[in-house]
Structures are given as C-alpha cells and as structure tokens.
Amino acid sequence: MKKPNIPWRRITAEGIAIVFSILLAFTIQAWWEGTLEDEKRNVILVGLQGDLEQSNAQLSRLARLDSIRSDAAQRIVGIARTDAVSSSFAAKVDTLLSNAFWGERFEPANGTLDALIGAGSLELLANPTLAADLTSWRSQVESLRASQTQLLSHLNEYVLPYLRTNQIRTADLLWTNAEIYEVPWEVRHTNAYRLIGEPKFESLIADLWFYSSDVTEKSRLVSEKLDRIQLSLAQELGSGDHN
C-alpha cells in the first residue's frame, strides 16, 4: 500500500504564516490602542494645561487683592492704637476700609480634572506624581474656598451690619477703591473714622485680619502646588511620548 504524500513543508509554512499573521494582527491592534491612548493622554494634558493657566491667572489676581485686604485690616487696627483720631483721618480710614471690605471665592477651571476624577481615569496621565499632585491640589482648593467662605460670612454677617447700625453709608464706603469696584454715583467720605477706638469695631477688624491671613496662607500653598503641577505638565507635553 502506497503511503500518502503529505506536504509537510507546505503545511508548516502555511501554519507559520497563519501564526505570524495572528501575531501581526495583535501587534497592530496593540500599537493602535497605544496610539489612541497617547492621543487621548495628550488631549487630557493640553486640557489640563489650559484650565490651570486660567486658574493661575485668577489666583494671582485674588492673591494681590488678599494682600491689600490684610494690609488694610492691619493698618486700621494700628490706627486704633493711636492716641487720638480726628476728622483728618476720614479719607484714610475710608480708603482702608474699602480695601478691607471685599471678598471673592476662588473658582478654578477644573473641568478637565473633574472629568478625569469622575471617570476614574487619572491613570491615563501615566505619571503617578502628577496624578497625586492634582488630587491633593483639588483638596487644597476646597480648603481655601472654605476659608474664603468664612471670611465672607464674617463680613456679611458681622462687619457690614455693625457699620450700618452705626449709620455708616456703606454705599460710599465699600466702593471707594475703583480698582475693585466701579459705581455710577459720586462717592463721598463717611464718618467711619469715628468708630476707631471702639472695642467692638477693633475686634471685628482684628478678626477680619485673622481670616484674611488664613486665606492668604492657603492661597500661597495652592499657588505653590499649582506651579509644580504646571511644570510637570510642561515636561509631559514636551516629552517625545506625547508629540
């Protein structure tokens, strides 16, 4: 009986070709998925960079005004410790009070970061240090906003009612600083200087200084972390993996 002639070489070659094609398909798929991940990561990094640039600009503006407020509150308390305060202090006290009596909460542009955290996709950043910094920065921002809320509550619930109870025209007093506020009426000096030396007034302004100092310190920490994050983002975007 004649043995069948099995073309082992051809079968082997075909088998190798099939295995090779399968491996090639997996390789191409992995490469494609990796390319998509890189593109997705690059879009995320660019989005974060734009958001944080906006946040940094806002934070810088608020930090400058925070410094003005803290300095004004400190100087008012200093004036209260002088021997005598006359009407010659009227303009100076009005200006200082105007600088002190403003408040605004930091509203960061966190759209990209919130979306990342909400989707549980921080691992897409492929940089655990950057991901950790972003998470801690978000917590620091919330702490800063909580302190800003305390400061605003102190102003609105205690300081302003006290001024109005003492017949101080807050419509004039609070709008003296055109850098912060602009109003369509003529601003006149008030008699707020007469409150200098009143124990309750001094305590309210001293408390304002403490709240303001807390906001200033937390703002500094948020700003420092933001600088670090922006540096990391610039390095990530500048690397060859994301071009």
LOKE-360247 format. One record per residue (C-alpha): residue number from 0; residue in three letters; x negated, y, z negated. Coordinates in steps of 0.05 Angstrom, whole numbers. Example, Ala and Ser with C-alpha at 12.3 -4.5 7.8 and 13.67 -1.06 7.14 Angstrom:
<sites>
fiti,kolgu,px,py,pz
0,ala,-246,-90,-156
1,ser,-273,-21,-143
</sites>
This chain:
<sites>
fiti,kolgu,px,py,pz
0,met,0,0,0
1,lys,-28,67,21
2,lys,-37,118,-36
3,pro,-2,185,-26
4,asn,-46,241,-4
5,ile,-36,294,-59
6,pro,-65,362,-41
7,trp,-94,377,-109
8,arg,-136,434,-85
9,arg,-76,470,-55
10,ile,-33,456,-116
11,thr,-88,480,-162
12,ala,-98,542,-121
13,glu,-24,557,-120
14,gly,-19,545,-195
15,ile,-77,593,-207
16,ala,-44,644,-162
17,ile,22,638,-200
18,val,-12,645,-267
19,phe,-53,704,-241
20,ser,9,738,-214
21,ile,45,729,-281
22,leu,-15,757,-319
23,leu,-20,814,-270
24,ala,54,829,-279
25,phe,45,831,-355
26,thr,-16,875,-347
27,ile,21,923,-302
28,gln,80,925,-349
29,ala,35,938,-409
30,trp,-1,993,-371
31,trp,65,1024,-350
32,glu,93,1022,-420
33,gly,28,1050,-447
34,thr,32,1106,-395
35,leu,103,1122,-416
36,glu,82,1123,-489
37,asp,24,1170,-473
38,glu,71,1216,-434
39,lys,122,1214,-490
40,arg,69,1229,-542
41,asn,43,1287,-500
42,val,113,1317,-495
43,ile,120,1310,-570
44,leu,53,1343,-584
45,val,69,1401,-538
46,gly,138,1409,-570
47,leu,107,1409,-640
48,gln,55,1459,-618
49,gly,107,1508,-592
50,asp,151,1500,-654
51,leu,93,1511,-701
52,glu,69,1572,-664
53,gln,137,1604,-675
54,ser,136,1583,-748
55,asn,67,1612,-757
56,ala,87,1679,-728
57,gln,148,1683,-774
58,leu,108,1660,-835
59,ser,54,1713,-822
60,arg,107,1768,-819
61,leu,141,1744,-883
62,ala,74,1737,-919
63,arg,57,1810,-903
64,leu,125,1834,-930
65,asp,118,1788,-991
66,ser,52,1822,-1006
67,ile,85,1891,-1000
68,arg,142,1869,-1047
69,ser,95,1840,-1100
70,asp,51,1903,-1099
71,ala,112,1948,-1105
72,ala,141,1910,-1164
73,gln,73,1911,-1199
74,arg,66,1986,-1188
75,ile,136,2000,-1214
76,val,120,1964,-1279
77,gly,55,2003,-1281
78,ile,92,2069,-1275
79,ala,140,2047,-1330
80,arg,79,2043,-1377
81,thr,60,2116,-1366
82,asp,74,2168,-1420
83,ala,125,2209,-1381
84,val,163,2202,-1316
85,ser,192,2265,-1285
86,ser,231,2281,-1222
87,ser,165,2287,-1185
88,phe,165,2211,-1185
89,ala,232,2207,-1148
90,ala,205,2196,-1077
91,lys,151,2149,-1100
92,val,198,2106,-1142
93,asp,249,2103,-1085
94,thr,197,2080,-1036
95,leu,170,2027,-1083
96,leu,240,2001,-1098
97,ser,255,1999,-1024
98,asn,193,1958,-1013
99,ala,210,1912,-1071
100,phe,284,1900,-1056
101,trp,285,1858,-994
102,gly,287,1783,-986
103,glu,287,1733,-929
104,arg,282,1658,-925
105,phe,231,1624,-881
106,glu,267,1590,-823
107,pro,215,1545,-789
108,ala,225,1520,-718
109,asn,227,1446,-738
110,gly,269,1419,-680
111,thr,216,1371,-654
112,leu,193,1349,-724
113,asp,264,1338,-749
114,ala,280,1297,-687
115,leu,217,1255,-698
116,ile,231,1241,-771
117,gly,305,1230,-758
118,ala,288,1177,-706
119,gly,234,1146,-749
120,ser,185,1159,-693
121,leu,126,1192,-728
122,glu,83,1132,-709
123,leu,85,1158,-637
124,leu,34,1210,-658
125,ala,-18,1155,-665
126,asn,-54,1199,-716
127,pro,-35,1179,-787
128,thr,-68,1240,-818
129,leu,-28,1287,-773
130,ala,37,1249,-788
131,ala,23,1253,-863
132,asp,7,1328,-858
133,leu,72,1341,-821
134,thr,113,1304,-873
135,ser,80,1339,-932
136,trp,86,1407,-896
137,arg,160,1396,-888
138,ser,165,1384,-964
139,gln,124,1446,-978
140,val,170,1487,-934
141,glu,231,1463,-973
142,ser,196,1482,-1038
143,leu,180,1551,-1010
144,arg,252,1561,-988
145,ala,277,1541,-1057
146,ser,233,1595,-1089
147,gln,257,1646,-1038
148,thr,329,1628,-1056
149,gln,313,1640,-1130
150,leu,284,1708,-1113
151,leu,345,1727,-1071
152,ser,391,1705,-1127
153,his,353,1749,-1176
154,leu,360,1809,-1130
155,asn,434,1799,-1113
156,glu,460,1775,-1180
157,tyr,420,1818,-1228
158,val,379,1874,-1199
159,leu,428,1905,-1149
160,pro,488,1902,-1197
161,tyr,445,1936,-1251
162,leu,427,1992,-1203
163,arg,499,2003,-1181
164,thr,523,2002,-1254
165,asn,474,2059,-1266
166,gln,502,2099,-1208
167,ile,442,2089,-1162
168,arg,461,2096,-1088
169,thr,434,2031,-1061
170,ala,455,2051,-991
171,asp,399,2103,-994
172,leu,351,2066,-1039
173,leu,348,2000,-1002
174,trp,338,2029,-933
175,thr,281,2077,-946
176,asn,230,2032,-913
177,ala,243,2036,-838
178,glu,193,1980,-825
179,ile,241,1932,-858
180,tyr,309,1965,-847
181,glu,337,2016,-800
182,val,402,2053,-815
183,pro,443,2103,-775
184,trp,450,2154,-832
185,glu,406,2205,-866
186,val,370,2174,-925
187,arg,368,2215,-989
188,his,328,2206,-1052
189,thr,362,2175,-1111
190,asn,354,2183,-1186
191,ala,325,2114,-1195
192,tyr,263,2144,-1228
193,arg,306,2157,-1289
194,leu,311,2082,-1301
195,ile,236,2079,-1311
196,gly,224,2064,-1384
197,glu,290,2028,-1394
198,pro,272,1959,-1423
199,lys,324,1921,-1382
200,phe,301,1954,-1317
201,glu,229,1939,-1332
202,ser,246,1866,-1348
203,leu,285,1859,-1283
204,ile,227,1886,-1242
205,ala,176,1843,-1280
206,asp,218,1781,-1266
207,leu,221,1802,-1193
208,trp,145,1805,-1193
209,phe,141,1734,-1222
210,tyr,189,1707,-1170
211,ser,153,1743,-1115
212,ser,85,1717,-1138
213,asp,113,1646,-1137
214,val,138,1657,-1065
215,thr,70,1686,-1045
216,glu,32,1627,-1072
217,lys,77,1575,-1040
218,ser,75,1614,-975
219,arg,-1,1611,-978
220,leu,0,1535,-986
221,val,49,1527,-928
222,ser,5,1571,-884
223,glu,-58,1533,-901
224,lys,-26,1466,-884
225,leu,3,1496,-820
226,asp,-67,1518,-798
227,arg,-93,1448,-810
228,ile,-36,1417,-770
229,gln,-45,1465,-712
230,leu,-119,1448,-710
231,ser,-103,1373,-708
232,leu,-52,1384,-653
233,ala,-101,1424,-611
234,gln,-152,1367,-618
235,glu,-99,1315,-599
236,leu,-77,1355,-538
237,gly,-149,1367,-518
238,ser,-169,1294,-520
239,gly,-173,1253,-457
240,asp,-118,1206,-482
241,his,-64,1259,-472
242,asn,-86,1294,-408
</sites>
